Amino acid sequence: MRLDPPYTGDPFEVQRMPYRFTRLRFLDDGIHGLLTEEDRSRGWSRTYLLPLNGKQSRPLFEHSVRERYRHPGFPFMRTLANGHQVAQTLGGDLLLSGQGAGPKGDRPFLDKLSLKDLSVQRLFQSAEGGVRAARGAARGSPAADAARDRARAAQPGAARERQGHAADADQGSDAAVEGRAARAGELQAQRRRGALVLDVPAAGPARG
């Protein structure tokens, strides 16, 4: 149900779901929400794109709650200044991240789902043998970059990078400068692609 300001009239129905309501996430575009329901008898989940202006919703995807190999991913969330989290969009498209589970292990991915035609574009997927995961979508502001760098320093891969910095310093100033420039160039390239990509410990094959 929905009740608009000044909240004196009667509420009207926005969405009727045949199964149990699970969650409602708002997109950072301010005009859409993601509404999820679950059929507990089947163990089935369905997510709708819900326009906040009262128009009819559209199904986005559905899958088993135990799905691993063909899971579409989860909305890529970011935190607003007021502390609330919203699903992040990029150029009007929804960002989805997932584990990318398969018989040979996890290959995390970052997808872009068009809210116009529901087509999916893969922005990134970890190669086999080493797991890399998107941890933050690029926003382009120095403050956001600094926050991502702090988060990067707390990740397991950061210890290896700090060791790399120390090794560069031991090899002399020229090698240290070249090492820092190479790492900075790689990080900037990843930001231009729309995500900060970090090394994380590899996981074994999915079970079940």
C-alpha positions, 0 to 999 in steps of 0.5 A, a space after each residue: 500500500 502507498 499513502 502520499 503526503 500530506 498523508 490525510 487521504 486513503 492509501 492505495 494498492 501498489 503491488 499485490 504479491 501471491 507469495 510472502 514478502 521478503 524485502 524492498 530495496 530502493 534504487 539510487 535513481 529515486 524512482 524505482 524499488 526492488 521488491 522480492 517475494 518468496 514461495 516457501 513451499 517451493 523454495 523459490 524467490 522472485 524479484 520485481 522492478 517497482 516504479 515508485 510512481 505507482 505504475 505496474 511492476 515488472 518481474 526482473 528475475 526468479 530462481 531457487 533460493 538454493 541456486 548457485 550456478 545460475 544465480 543472477 547476483 545481488 544488487 550492488 549496494 552503497 550507503 548514502 550520507 544519511 546512513 541508508 543503503 540503496 541499490 546502485 545504478 550506472 548510467 540508468 542500469 542496475 549493478 548486480 554482483 555475484 559469486 559466479 559459482 561453478 564446478 571449478 569454484 567461484 568466479 565472482 562477477 559484476 553485471 549491468 542490467 538494463 532497466 529498459 529491456 532487461 538485457 545483461 552486460 557483464 562488466 567483470 568476471 574473475 579468471 579461473 585460478 585466482 578469485 577477484 571480486 568487485 568491492 565498490 563501484 566507481 563514483 568519481 569523487 575523491 572522497 569515494 576514492 579515499 573510502 574505497 582505498 581504506 576498504 582495500 587496505 583492510 582486505 586480505 590482498 592488501 597485505 600482499 600489496 604492502 609487501 610488494 611496496 616494501 620489496 620495491 623500496 628495497 630495490 631502489 627508488 627507480 623500482 619503487 616509483 615504477 612499482 607504484 605507478 604500475 599499481 596506480 595505473 591498474 587501479 585507475 583502469 579498474 575505476 574507469 571500468 566502473 568498479 574497484 576490483 580486489 584480490 580475495 582468497 580463492 574458494 573451492 568448488 560449490 557444493 550441491 
